[in-house]
Amino acid sequence: MFIHPWDAALDDAEWQTWIAAGHDFGILSVNGPPGRAPVVVPTHFAVDGGTLLVHLARPNPVWKAIEADPNVTFTVTGDYAFIPGPWRAQPGIPPTDGVPTSYYAAVQFTCRATVVEDPEAKAELLRRQMAHFQPEGDHAPIDPDRPPYGRMLSGIRGLRLDVTEVRAKFKYDDHKPVEQRAGTARRLTERGTGLDAPTAAQQRRRLDRIGPWKS
């Protein structure tokens, strides 16, 4: 993932806060066999310190790929929108000459994967996931010796993805003039389709923190 200086996360807290705000679904990418495409799996995840917790069905083809190479990438994207060219045209330039772009936030984790097979270890991984996704606790005990989860554990394997590097990108035209960025956020709010509202919120947040870009 290429990151211009003006698209980089301002600090670790920025991407950590973004992930914690409900961005807990991503794409696991694992190296495929020589001459084959990578194995790519969309999945929810939970964060446990410096580790991402995932579980997948036992028949999933990802397991053989991880056994061959446990170095994986996990990518989370969100708050994205297409920005039409006329919105980005500089003063004095015909609107039709403006160049369109995409706005988005993305966090890319480089990880080393460890497969979790032990029933109690898998149950503990699921308990940690459920504490994140279903914190109300309105579910049966996740116990290898009790139904319904006990009999289902053999059908899954867990993954602990120990994070070795994080690359975060917040692409919202932060190198453009303040007036243009504020105008784009306004137009996104007015258009109001797809993820326009959260995209506008991200642009305004970055605008408040950065102000005019200083190269």
Residue pairs with C-beta under 8 A, 6 or more apart in sequence:
1 75
1 106
1 108
1 167
1 169
3 167
3 169
4 175
5 215
6 174
6 175
6 213
7 169
7 170
7 171
7 172
7 174
8 168
8 169
8 170
9 15
9 168
9 169
9 170
10 206
10 209
10 210
12 166
14 168
14 170
15 107
15 166
15 168
18 78
18 105
18 107
18 168
19 47
19 76
19 107
20 47
23 76
23 78
23 105
23 107
24 44
24 45
24 46
24 47
24 76
24 132
24 133
25 42
25 43
25 44
25 45
25 76
26 42
26 43
26 45
26 74
26 75
26 76
26 77
27 40
27 41
27 42
27 43
27 74
27 75
27 76
28 40
28 41
28 42
28 43
28 54
28 62
28 72
28 73
28 74
28 159
28 161
29 38
29 39
29 40
29 72
29 73
29 74
29 75
30 38
30 39
30 40
30 41
30 62
30 65
30 66
30 69
30 72
30 113
31 38
31 39
31 65
31 68
31 69
31 71
31 72
32 38
32 39
32 65
33 65
33 68
38 65
39 61
39 62
39 65
41 56
41 60
41 62
43 54
43 56
44 54
44 129
44 133
45 52
45 53
45 54
45 74
45 161
46 52
46 53
46 128
46 129
46 131
46 132
46 133
47 53
47 132
48 128
48 160
50 162
50 163
51 160
51 161
51 162
51 163
52 74
52 109
52 111
52 160
52 161
52 163
53 125
53 128
53 129
53 158
53 159
53 160
53 161
54 158
54 159
54 161
55 116
55 122
55 125
55 126
55 129
55 156
55 157
55 158
55 159
56 62
56 63
56 156
56 157
56 159
57 155
57 156
58 154
58 155
58 156
58 157
63 115
63 157
66 72
66 113
66 115
66 159
67 115
70 112
70 113
70 114
71 110
71 111
71 112
71 113
72 110
72 111
72 112
72 113
72 161
73 108
73 109
73 110
73 111
74 108
74 109
74 111
74 161
75 106
75 107
75 108
75 109
76 106
76 107
76 108
76 109
77 104
77 105
77 106
78 104
78 105
78 106
78 195
78 198
79 103
79 104
79 105
79 195
79 198
79 199
79 201
79 202
80 102
80 103
80 104
80 105
80 195
80 199
81 102
81 103
81 104
81 188
81 194
81 195
81 196
81 199
82 100
82 102
83 100
83 101
83 102
83 103
83 173
83 184
84 98
84 100
85 95
85 96
85 97
85 98
85 99
85 100
86 95
86 96
86 98
87 98
87 183
87 184
87 187
88 98
88 99
88 100
88 101
88 173
88 176
88 180
88 184
89 95
89 96
89 97
89 98
90 98
90 180
101 171
101 173
102 171
103 171
103 172
103 173
103 199
103 202
103 203
104 169
104 171
104 199
105 168
105 169
105 170
105 171
105 202
106 168
106 169
106 171
107 166
107 167
107 168
107 169
108 166
108 167
108 168
108 169
109 161
109 163
109 165
109 166
110 163
110 164
110 165
110 166
110 167
111 161
111 162
111 163
111 164
112 161
112 162
112 164
113 159
113 160
113 161
113 162
114 159
114 160
114 161
114 162
115 157
115 158
115 159
116 122
116 125
116 157
116 158
116 159
116 160
117 157
117 158
119 144
119 150
119 153
119 154
120 144
121 158
122 144
122 153
122 156
122 157
122 158
123 142
123 143
123 144
123 149
123 153
125 158
125 160
126 142
126 149
126 158
127 142
130 137
130 139
130 142
140 146
140 147
140 148
140 149
141 149
142 149
143 149
143 150
144 150
144 153
170 202
170 206
172 181
172 199
172 202
172 203
172 206
173 180
173 181
173 184
173 203
174 181
174 206
174 207
174 210
174 213
175 213
175 215
176 213
177 212
178 207
178 211
178 212
181 203
181 207
182 204
182 207
184 200
184 203
185 200
185 203
185 204
185 207
186 200
188 196
188 197
188 199
188 200
188 203
189 196
189 197
189 200
